[in-house]
Amino acid sequence: MYDIKNTMNPEPNPFAFHQSNFISRGLRCDGRLYLPAESEKPPVVIMAHGFAAQMDFGLFPFARRFLALGLAVFMFDYRCFGKSEGTPKNLVSPARHVADWQAATGHVKALSSIDPSRLFLWGSSFSGGHALVTAAREPGISGVIAQIPFIDGPSTIRMVGIKNALTGAIAGMRDVFRLLTFRQPYTIPVIGKPDTFAALNTPEAYPGYKLLIPEGSDWQNACPARICLTLPFYRPGIQARKATCPMLIIGASKDSLIDIDMLRKRAAKIPDCRLEILECGHFDVYAGPMFEENVSLQEAFLKKHLQ
């Protein structure tokens, strides 16, 4: 894993790193600004990770490619994740996450070291949905890249199965009761194998997610169960219709978490949207052979809309 404490990386495409925290709803969010060398006021890509994940879970390979194009990259962790403030830890909440995205966008626009008129959003999986919603709510977005995005709550619930959904609903009610009685959250595993209950327990979920977690991470495989009650009502694909900026959505034909037919349906109704489908599973886009095909599509999109 790259050591972000270095101020200048000696790679063929060097970059500088700056800690750049911001406040969202009164709490500090951990933000990191990467600037390409010898580039004055570059365009910028804002990035955050997916369901219960942290920004050091496999995002930097994408950031490195964007830096090589001459773009700055701003990465952040949501409240309650990583080094950001907030409790309970690993609180997954679409409303909170989108609020953090909007706070991050405002923070980045105010930075003197970047060009706020050329600002792109990048999200993956759950955060892919957040990026779509943020673009619909925030003015001045130049474009969005959403890979394997969470697009529609009801369709994802169908993908994970009714048994898992019912178990999650019961767990969610237990967690809400604990919240109302001022007790510690009732948590569920974020990832699990298919024969166990977890938020993500399809055959590809456990091994795929585990590969993203860096060695030595103190991340805990648990999140408050209340997300199981709100997830079915989160429908980023519908909200994204209000966005006016260009979008690149990258889906996976063998995705076990995102309904590819629903992804096609929602993408077709977004005004300026290009949909690309890769022949792979949900987690294959982060590394290995599919990474190159995936990131090449993203580079082409950025180059086109930077002109």
Secondary structure, 3 states (H helix, E strand, C coil): CCCCCCCECCCCCCEEEEECCEEECCEEECEEEEEECCCCCCCEEEEECCCCCCCCCCCHHHHHHHHHCCCEEEEECCCCCCCCCCCCCCCCCHHHHHHHHHHHHHHHHCCCCCCCCCEEEEEECHHHHHHHHHHHHCCCCCEEEEECCCCCHHHHHHHHCHHHHHHHHHHHHHHHHHHHCCCCCCEECCECCCCCCCCECCCCHHHHHHHHCCCCCCCCCCEECCHHHHHHHCCHHHHHHHCCCCEEEEEECCCCCCCHHHHHHHHCCCCCEEEEEECCCCCHHHCCHHHHHHHHHHHHHHHHHHC
